[in-house]
């Protein structure tokens, strides 16, 4: 089969590799319909290895580089192992997190905090291939109304679901989102679905601000020309009840804390590339909450994301900027995302087209 194999930094090859082999007990072989390119894939391409095991196999997957990338995908079951309730022809979306099931956090169902967490597409072979072997413990059957193509967006959408869930957003509250990329625009739609009375998006790129308005934002702010903190305070009178940081820019984090009202909640879900300095005086004296949000849990966030997509409550199409075949992954996928990040949201790869 064809697959995108990570060998080393700046060395990803589209090559013919052995098929996944027969599925074991509790496993299925998926024929991948669509796989999204994540910013993490790009980071592994230009700066890796970051998460990819190189010196020894990952203890949960037993695999190491060279590895097949891709952790945002869905596909059709073509072969099943023993004790599998799904039949060939069923469409599944895998939540690609693999927890150990044994540590303190796993036993509390806090799976994203697992001491030994692995991820298909980074620590084990993923979905940027024609076929992928996955454990059914992480798979959810697609509702009939949901296309497998849109199901590939469930993984990034579930990141937004978790962040809004952790914010404890209540009906009628106001929210602000810093960052209008894929995750930020998903957060916008989730916050509106959760009952926010107003959602403002802070984003420097004009096209993304326009898209935020199309997706229902109450207003947008260009932080290059407007003091976002002052403007949010004017728009909400006291500051937003909830602020979501979805851009991963360390210099923005202090702004998100300043922007929230007294006793407001700030959720940080962007992955910063370097350290930042924060004066926590404004947190202490105003009793604000700063909350971290990482990834997703299959039966909470990932399941909800699939249901929202199936019900048509999330506009996925507007966030898809490119569809490409696997053969064009480097030129039209990773390099395009690297060289034109502001013009790109979600690139979907079609391995079997």
N, C-alpha and C positions, 0 to 999 in steps of 0.2 A: 504494500500500500504506500501511497505518498504521505509524507508527514513533514512538518517544520521542526527540524531537530536543532536544538541549541547545543553547540559544541564548545564555544568560548565567547568571550566578549567580541562583538562585531563579527561573529561567525555563526550565523543561523543558516542552515541549508535545507532547501526543499529537496528531499531525496526519497528513494525507495527503501523502505525498511520492512522487516518481517511483520506480518499481521499480528494482532495482539495474542493470538493463540486461543485455545478453547477456554471458556469461562469456567471458573471454579465454583464451588458452592456459594450461593448468595451473590453471584456476579452475572452481569450481562455484557454482551458486545453491542455497542451503539454504532450505527452508521450516522456519522455527524452531518447534520443538515446545515447548521450555521454555528460559527464561533466568533465572538467579539474579540477585538484587540484591546487589551487593558494597558493603562499607563505602566503597570508593573512589567508587562512584556517588553515595552520599550526600554525601561530601565535595565532589564536583564540584557537587552541587546547592546545598549551603549555603555553600561557601567557594570555589568555583572561579572562574576556571580554575586548576587545579593542573597537570594533565598535558595538558589539551585545548589544541591550538594555536589561537590566536586571530588573531594578527597576520599569519601566513604559513602556508602548507600544510606539513604534516609531509613531510620529504624522502623518506621511504619509501612513504607511502600517497598523497601528493599531495593530502591532504584537510585541511580546517580547519573550525572552527565556522562554522555550526551542524553538529553531528555527532550521529549516532545512538549512544546509549549501549549498554552491555551486552557483557561479555566472558566470561560464564559460560553457555554455551549449547550445544545440540545440535540437529540437525535432519535432515530428509530431503532428499536430492538430488533436485532437480526439473529441473535443466538442467546440462549439462556443456560445457566448452570443449574445445579441441583438446588431445590428448596427456593425457587424463584417464582413469585406469584404472577409475574408479567409474561405475556405471550409475544412471540415475534409479531411485528407490525405495530406494537404499542410505542407511543412516543413519550419519551422521558426527558426531564431536565435534571441534571445532577447538581446538587449543592456540593461543590468539589472539596470542601473542608473534610479532612480526615482526623478526627480526634482519637486519642489513645483509649478513652473509655475507662481508664484506671486511676487517673490523678485526682487530686482534691477537687479541681474545677469541673472535670467531666462528671464526677459523681453528684455535683450540684447543678448539672445541666448548663453550666457556663462554658459552653464548648469553645467559644472564641478565645478563651483564656487558657486552654489546654497547655500543659507544660511541654507536650511533645507534638504539637499540632503540625500536620502536614497538609499539603494542598496539591491536588492534581493539576498538572500544567506547570508546576514549579518544583515540587519534590517527587513527583511521579508523572508518568506519561499522561498528557492532556488531550485536548480536543482539536488542536490544529493538525488534524490528520483525517484520513477518510474513515477510520474506525478507532474506537476507544473502548477499553475494558474498564468497567466501573462497578463498584459495590452497590447493590440495591439499597443499602442502608442510607445512602445519601441521595437517592433518586425519588422524584415526585412525578407521577403520571400527569401529562398535560390535560387540562380540560378540553373537551371537543371543540370549543369555540376559539381556542388559542393556537395560532400557527407556530410550528417549531422555530421559524425564523425569529419571531418576536420573543419566544421563550428564551432565546440566547441572551436577551437583555434582563432576564430575571435576576442574574447574579449582581450586576451593578445596581439594579432597582432595589434589591433586598438590603444593600448597604444604606440606601436612603430610608427605607422602611425602619431599619433598626435605629438610625439616628433620630428620626422623628419620634419613634416610640420612647427612646431614652430621654427625649426632651420633656416628656409628659405634657405635650401640647393639649390644651383643653379647648372645647368648642367656644368660639368667640374670641380667643386670644389672638394677638398679633405676632407675626414672625418676620425675621429678616434672614436672608441667606447671602453669605459672602461667597461669591463664585458661581458663575453661570455656565460651567461645563456640564458634562453628562450627569454627574452625581448631583450637582447643585440644581439642575433643572428637574431631576427626579425628586429631589427634596421639595421643590416648589409644588409639584403636583401632589405629592403625598401630604404635605401640610394642608393644602386646600381640601383634599379628601378627608382629612382628619377634623375639619371644621374650623380652621383658622378664619378669622373675619377679614384679615388683610395679610398679604405676604409681599414683602419688598425684596428685590434682588439687587445686590451690589456687584457690578461687573464692568470692567473697563472696555470690553469688546462690544462694539455697536451691534453687530449681527446677533450676538448672544442676548443682548438686552432686548432686541426686537423679538427674538424667539421667546424670551421669558414673558413678554406681554402677550404673545399669541397663546401661550400656555396658561394664561390666567393671572399673571402677577398683577397685584394692585398698582405697583409702580416700580420703576427701575432707577438706579442711581449710578452715574459714572464717577468713580472715586478719583479720577484724574482731574476733574473739573469742579467737583463738589465735595465738601467735607461730609463724608457719609454718616459719621456719628451725629453731627448737628442736624443733618437733614432727617435722619430717622427719628430723632427726638421731636422735631417739628411735626413730622407726619403722624406720630403716635402719641404725642403730647408728653409722655413720660419715658419713652423708649420701648422697644419691642419686648414682649413677654419672653420670647424665645429667639435666640440667635444661633444659626447654624453656620459653622465655618467649613466650607466645602472646597477650598481652593488649595490648601496645603502650603500656603506662602507664610513663612514664619513672621514676617513683618505685619501681616494682617491680623494675627491672633490678638495682640493688644487692642486693636480697634474693635474686634468683636466683643471683647469684655467690656470696653467702654460703652458700646452701643446699647447693651441690654439695660432694661430698667432696674431699679433697686429690687433685689430679691429675684431677679430674672434668672433664666437658665441659658447657659452657653454650651453648645455641644460641638466638640472638635472632632471632625471626622476626616479632614484632609491629612495627608501624610507629609509632614514637613521635610525638606531636604537638608536643613541645617538648624542649628540652635537659634533660639530667640530669647530676648530678655523681656521679662514682664515684671512690672511693679504690682505686687498683689495687694497693695493698699486699697485699691478700688474694689477688690473682691471682699476684703475683710469688712470694711466700714459700710458697705452696701449689702452685705449678706447675699452676694450672688453665688450661683453654683456653676462650676466649670466641670463639664462631664465629657469623658472620652467615649468614643464609639468606634468599635472595630469590627468590620466584616459583618457576619450574619449567622444566624442559627437556622438550621434547615426547617424545623417544624414551627417556627415562629415567623421569622422574617422572609425566608425564601418561599415558603408556602403562601404567605400573604402576597408577596410580589407576583407570583403566578396567578393568583386569583384576581388581583387588580388588573393585570394585563388581560386576562380572559374576559373580564366584565367590561372592558373598554374604558375603564376609569383613568387609564394612563395612556397618553399619546406617545407611543413608541416610535412611530414612523418619522416624526419631526426630528428625532435625535439621531437617526441613521443618516450619515452624510455620504457613505461609500459602501458599495457591495463589490467584493473582488473575489476572484478564484484563488485557490491556495498557491498556484504558481506565481502569483503577483504579490505575495505577502511582503517581500522585502521592499520592492520598488514602490508599489502603490499602497502599502500598508504601513510598515514600520518607518521607512524613510519619509513617507509623506507626513505621518504623524510627528516625526522629529522636526521636519523642515517647515511644516505649516500647522503648528499646533492650534493657532487661533481660528483657523478655518475648518477644523476637524472636531467632530464630536465622536460618534461611534462608527467604527469601521467593522463591517461584518464580512467574515471570510466564509466562502462556500466550498468546502473541501471536495465535494462530490460533483461539482458542476464542471 
